[in-house]
């Protein structure tokens, strides 16, 4: 049981690291205004209204990759119920994203698409580990 809890914790942590690095990359490619105060919610809301769609597409890819990585890490650490712990990681990310979307306005297509990816991508991360550990190399 302790190993399962550690798997979830480390899966969420690794997903957060991937998200952090990906969002930093997004800020390099699509820099925010130099004058923005990231601690000011009103400024953040205004900034999110000006973000180009390309940046949102990149972020959706980052969030999907982070969920995949979190599910993969959780599955590697878990001895049993690999998909279950991975889906818990995806569910926690889903919760964090819903909280984020409730504070900062995102286009509806971003909200719907990203929220639909967290759990399936974490599940896919676990499935890759299960296939690799079982020695199956063909994903038919």
PEURRA-V648051 format. One record per residue. OMEGA is omega in radians with two decimals (* if undefined). D_LAST is the distance of its C-alpha to the last C-alpha in Angstrom with 2 decimals. Layout:
omega & d_last
OMEGA & D_LAST
OMEGA & D_LAST
This chain:
omega & d_last
3.13 & 32.08
3.12 & 33.61
3.11 & 30.49
3.12 & 28.48
3.10 & 31.20
3.12 & 31.15
3.12 & 27.37
-3.12 & 27.89
-3.10 & 30.98
3.04 & 29.50
3.10 & 26.36
3.12 & 28.72
-3.14 & 30.93
3.08 & 28.26
3.11 & 27.06
3.11 & 30.73
3.11 & 31.20
3.11 & 28.37
-3.12 & 29.89
3.13 & 33.33
-3.14 & 32.51
3.12 & 30.64
3.04 & 33.57
3.09 & 36.01
3.11 & 34.17
3.13 & 34.41
3.06 & 38.13
-3.12 & 38.57
-3.13 & 37.03
-3.01 & 38.65
3.04 & 41.72
3.09 & 43.45
-3.11 & 47.19
-3.06 & 49.19
-3.04 & 51.41
3.03 & 48.76
-3.07 & 49.26
3.09 & 45.86
-3.14 & 47.76
-3.05 & 49.30
3.13 & 47.19
3.09 & 49.06
3.11 & 48.48
3.11 & 44.78
3.11 & 44.53
3.12 & 46.35
-3.11 & 44.13
3.09 & 40.92
-3.08 & 42.43
-3.09 & 42.77
3.13 & 39.33
-3.14 & 37.68
3.13 & 34.37
3.11 & 32.85
3.10 & 33.62
3.11 & 31.96
3.08 & 28.78
-3.13 & 28.84
3.10 & 29.51
3.08 & 26.61
3.10 & 24.32
-3.12 & 26.21
3.10 & 25.93
3.11 & 22.16
-3.14 & 21.91
3.12 & 24.43
3.07 & 22.55
-3.13 & 19.35
3.12 & 21.70
3.10 & 23.52
3.12 & 20.54
-3.14 & 19.37
3.13 & 22.95
-3.14 & 23.42
3.10 & 20.38
-3.07 & 21.65
-3.08 & 25.07
3.10 & 24.25
3.13 & 24.25
3.12 & 23.02
-3.09 & 21.69
-3.13 & 19.76
-3.14 & 18.20
-3.14 & 21.67
3.11 & 23.54
-3.14 & 21.19
3.03 & 21.69
3.07 & 25.40
3.11 & 25.41
3.11 & 23.85
3.10 & 26.45
3.08 & 29.24
3.10 & 28.30
3.11 & 28.24
3.11 & 31.71
3.14 & 33.00
3.12 & 31.82
3.09 & 33.50
3.11 & 36.65
-3.11 & 36.51
3.13 & 36.14
-3.14 & 39.04
-3.06 & 41.32
-3.09 & 40.33
3.05 & 39.84
3.03 & 36.57
-3.08 & 35.73
-3.13 & 34.09
3.10 & 30.98
-3.13 & 30.53
-3.08 & 31.04
-3.10 & 28.64
-3.09 & 25.82
3.14 & 26.18
3.14 & 26.65
-3.07 & 23.46
-2.98 & 21.43
-3.08 & 22.78
3.12 & 21.12
3.14 & 17.58
3.06 & 17.71
3.09 & 19.10
3.12 & 16.40
3.08 & 13.77
3.10 & 16.04
-3.13 & 16.03
3.10 & 12.29
3.13 & 12.24
3.13 & 15.13
3.13 & 13.84
-3.13 & 10.81
-3.12 & 13.47
3.13 & 16.03
3.11 & 14.13
3.11 & 13.58
3.14 & 9.80
-3.14 & 9.25
-3.07 & 5.71
3.12 & 3.82
* & 0.00
